[in-house]
């Protein structure tokens, strides 16, 4: 894909199909290879595990991994590939997601549906789901929960629109300068969400969080522009 002109790629294996040590080592070797050959490592790394579905019982797989091993894998990926975005989905329970957030997970989903046409239905119907969703909370509940834990939920996609991809994106990441893009954009996109979709309680928590966090934007000019917006 990168040889064909794709700037950013994501990696991830479905843990439980093969021995996790093999999968983990292969994942890191793949990341190292992309870095060595293209100068750009993986934009993201996902860590899904086999979950129950219509014709799949995860307990019959010899290679399924425990919650402790799953947490260790997340922590080790974060140490080994510090610049990558790490994704955990609603396959995992609220309890597990809260645990791995502290270990380096940076992207998390909310209100996900895996059934055919799931997002067109006002009421969740999992009869045609690809797999069972463990965290069935609404997006508002997930945003509320993240803010109460002290995190800033971000809906930002500015880097793609601004052409900050590939080696341009990686240079900002590895130098730490990305904070001058990510932090204010996170706060502005959170503000948009609060205005258009949030419940009254979530909006109140979010407004208080934004007022506190916007003062932490390190670049003075960027901070002033974010406050103006």
C-alpha positions as CSV (number, residue, x, y, z in Angstrom):
1,X,0.0,0.0,0.0
2,X,2.8,2.4,0.9
3,X,4.7,1.6,-2.3
4,X,1.4,2.4,-4.2
5,X,1.3,5.9,-2.6
6,X,-0.7,5.4,0.6
7,X,0.8,7.8,3.2
8,X,-0.5,6.2,6.4
9,X,-1.3,2.6,7.2
10,X,-2.6,0.9,10.3
11,X,-1.5,-2.4,11.7
12,X,-3.3,-5.0,13.9
13,X,-3.9,-8.7,14.3
14,X,-7.0,-10.5,15.6
15,X,-5.5,-12.0,18.8
16,X,-6.6,-15.5,19.5
17,X,-6.1,-17.0,16.0
18,X,-2.4,-17.8,16.5
19,X,0.0,-17.9,19.5
20,X,0.0,-14.4,20.9
21,X,3.8,-14.3,21.2
22,X,4.2,-15.0,17.5
23,X,1.5,-12.4,16.6
24,X,3.0,-9.8,18.9
25,X,6.6,-10.3,17.6
26,X,5.3,-10.2,14.0
27,X,3.4,-7.0,14.6
28,X,6.5,-5.2,16.0
29,X,8.7,-6.5,13.2
30,X,6.2,-5.2,10.7
31,X,6.3,-1.8,12.3
32,X,10.1,-1.9,12.3
33,X,10.1,-2.8,8.7
34,X,7.9,0.1,7.6
35,X,10.0,2.5,9.6
36,X,13.2,1.1,8.0
37,X,12.0,1.0,4.4
38,X,9.6,3.9,4.2
39,X,10.7,6.1,7.1
40,X,7.1,6.0,8.3
41,X,5.9,3.5,10.9
42,X,2.3,2.6,11.4
43,X,-0.2,5.4,11.9
44,X,-2.2,3.2,14.2
45,X,-2.1,-0.2,15.8
46,X,-5.3,-2.0,16.7
47,X,-5.6,-4.8,19.3
48,X,-8.8,-6.8,18.7
49,X,-9.4,-10.2,20.4
50,X,-11.7,-13.0,19.2
51,X,-15.2,-12.4,20.6
52,X,-18.4,-14.5,20.6
53,X,-20.4,-14.5,17.4
54,X,-23.2,-16.6,15.9
55,X,-20.9,-19.5,14.9
56,X,-17.9,-18.7,17.0
57,X,-17.2,-19.6,20.6
58,X,-13.9,-17.9,21.6
59,X,-13.3,-20.4,24.4
60,X,-12.7,-23.3,21.9
61,X,-9.7,-21.4,20.5
62,X,-6.5,-22.7,22.1
63,X,-4.8,-19.4,21.6
64,X,-7.3,-17.1,23.3
65,X,-5.6,-14.6,25.7
66,X,-6.5,-13.5,29.2
67,X,-7.3,-9.9,30.3
68,X,-3.9,-9.7,32.0
69,X,-2.0,-10.8,28.8
70,X,-4.1,-8.4,26.8
71,X,-3.2,-5.5,29.1
72,X,0.5,-6.5,28.9
73,X,0.4,-6.5,25.1
74,X,-1.1,-3.0,25.0
75,X,1.6,-1.7,27.4
76,X,4.4,-3.3,25.5
77,X,3.2,-1.9,22.1
78,X,3.0,1.5,23.6
79,X,6.6,1.2,24.9
80,X,7.9,-0.3,21.6
81,X,6.1,2.1,19.2
82,X,5.6,5.3,21.3
83,X,4.5,7.4,18.3
84,X,1.6,5.3,17.1
85,X,-2.1,5.7,17.8
86,X,-3.5,2.7,19.6
87,X,-7.1,1.6,19.1
88,X,-9.4,-0.5,21.2
89,X,-12.9,-1.1,20.1
90,X,-16.3,-1.9,21.7
91,X,-15.3,-5.6,21.5
92,X,-13.8,-5.0,25.0
93,X,-15.9,-4.3,28.1
94,X,-15.9,-0.9,29.9
95,X,-13.7,-2.4,32.7
96,X,-11.1,-3.6,30.2
97,X,-11.1,-0.4,28.2
98,X,-10.7,1.7,31.3
99,X,-7.7,-0.5,32.3
100,X,-5.9,-0.2,28.9
101,X,-6.6,3.5,28.6
102,X,-4.0,4.0,31.4
103,X,-1.5,1.8,29.5
104,X,-1.4,3.8,26.3
105,X,-4.6,3.4,24.3
106,X,-5.3,6.7,22.5
107,X,-8.3,5.9,20.3
108,X,-11.6,4.4,21.5
109,X,-14.9,3.9,19.9
110,X,-18.4,4.5,21.3
111,X,-21.9,3.6,20.2
112,X,-20.5,1.1,17.7
113,X,-22.8,-1.4,15.9
114,X,-21.6,-4.4,14.0
115,X,-24.9,-5.5,12.4
116,X,-25.8,-5.0,8.8
117,X,-27.3,-1.5,8.4
118,X,-26.9,-1.0,12.2
119,X,-26.4,2.8,12.1
120,X,-29.7,3.3,10.2
121,X,-31.8,1.8,13.0
122,X,-32.8,3.9,15.9
123,X,-32.9,0.9,18.2
124,X,-29.9,-1.5,18.4
125,X,-30.6,-4.9,16.7
126,X,-27.7,-7.3,17.0
127,X,-29.4,-10.2,15.3
128,X,-27.0,-9.9,12.3
129,X,-24.0,-8.7,14.2
130,X,-20.5,-9.7,13.0
131,X,-19.5,-10.2,16.7
132,X,-20.9,-9.4,20.1
133,X,-20.2,-5.8,21.3
134,X,-19.1,-5.9,25.0
135,X,-19.5,-2.1,25.6
136,X,-23.0,-1.2,24.5
137,X,-23.1,2.4,25.9
138,X,-24.1,5.3,23.7
139,X,-21.5,7.8,22.3
140,X,-22.7,10.4,24.8
141,X,-22.2,8.0,27.7
142,X,-18.7,7.1,26.5
143,X,-17.7,10.8,26.0
144,X,-19.1,11.6,29.5
145,X,-17.2,8.7,31.0
146,X,-13.9,9.7,29.3
147,X,-14.1,13.3,30.6
148,X,-14.9,12.1,34.2
149,X,-11.7,10.0,33.9
150,X,-9.8,13.2,33.0
151,X,-9.4,12.6,29.3
152,X,-10.2,15.0,26.4
153,X,-12.3,13.3,23.8
154,X,-11.3,14.4,20.3
155,X,-13.3,14.2,17.1
156,X,-10.5,15.8,15.1
157,X,-9.6,14.8,11.5
158,X,-7.7,18.0,10.7
159,X,-4.4,16.3,9.8
160,X,-5.9,14.6,6.8
161,X,-7.5,17.8,5.6
162,X,-4.3,19.8,6.1
163,X,-2.1,17.2,4.4
164,X,-0.3,16.3,7.6
165,X,0.2,12.6,6.6
166,X,3.1,10.2,6.2
167,X,6.5,11.6,7.0
168,X,5.1,15.1,7.6
169,X,2.9,13.7,10.3
170,X,5.6,11.5,11.8
171,X,8.1,14.4,12.1
172,X,5.5,16.3,14.2
173,X,4.8,13.3,16.3
174,X,8.4,12.4,17.1
175,X,9.4,15.9,17.9
176,X,6.4,16.4,20.2
177,X,5.2,19.4,18.1
178,X,1.9,17.6,17.3
179,X,0.6,18.8,20.7
180,X,0.2,22.3,19.2
181,X,-2.2,20.8,16.6
182,X,-3.9,18.0,18.6
183,X,-4.7,19.8,21.8
184,X,-6.5,22.8,20.5
185,X,-8.2,20.8,17.7
186,X,-9.4,18.3,20.3
187,X,-11.0,21.0,22.3
188,X,-12.6,22.7,19.4
189,X,-14.1,19.4,18.0
190,X,-15.3,18.5,21.5
191,X,-17.0,21.9,21.7
192,X,-18.7,21.2,18.4
193,X,-19.9,17.8,19.7
194,X,-21.2,19.4,23.0
195,X,-23.1,22.1,21.0
196,X,-24.8,19.7,18.6
197,X,-25.2,16.3,20.3
198,X,-24.4,16.2,24.0
199,X,-26.8,15.6,26.9
200,X,-27.1,18.5,29.4
201,X,-24.8,16.7,32.0
202,X,-22.2,15.9,29.3
203,X,-22.3,19.5,28.0
204,X,-21.7,20.9,31.5
205,X,-18.8,18.6,32.2
206,X,-17.3,19.3,28.8
207,X,-17.5,23.1,29.1
208,X,-15.7,23.0,32.4
209,X,-13.0,20.7,30.9
210,X,-12.5,22.9,27.9
211,X,-12.1,26.0,30.1
212,X,-9.4,24.3,32.1
213,X,-7.6,22.5,29.3
214,X,-7.4,25.4,26.8
215,X,-5.1,27.2,29.1
216,X,-2.6,24.3,28.8
217,X,-2.1,24.8,25.0
218,X,1.7,25.5,25.0
219,X,2.0,27.9,22.0
220,X,0.7,31.3,22.9
221,X,-0.5,32.2,19.4
222,X,-2.2,28.8,18.9
223,X,-3.9,29.2,22.3
224,X,-5.2,32.6,21.5
225,X,-6.6,31.4,18.1
226,X,-8.2,28.4,19.7
227,X,-9.9,30.6,22.3
228,X,-11.1,32.9,19.5
229,X,-12.6,30.0,17.6
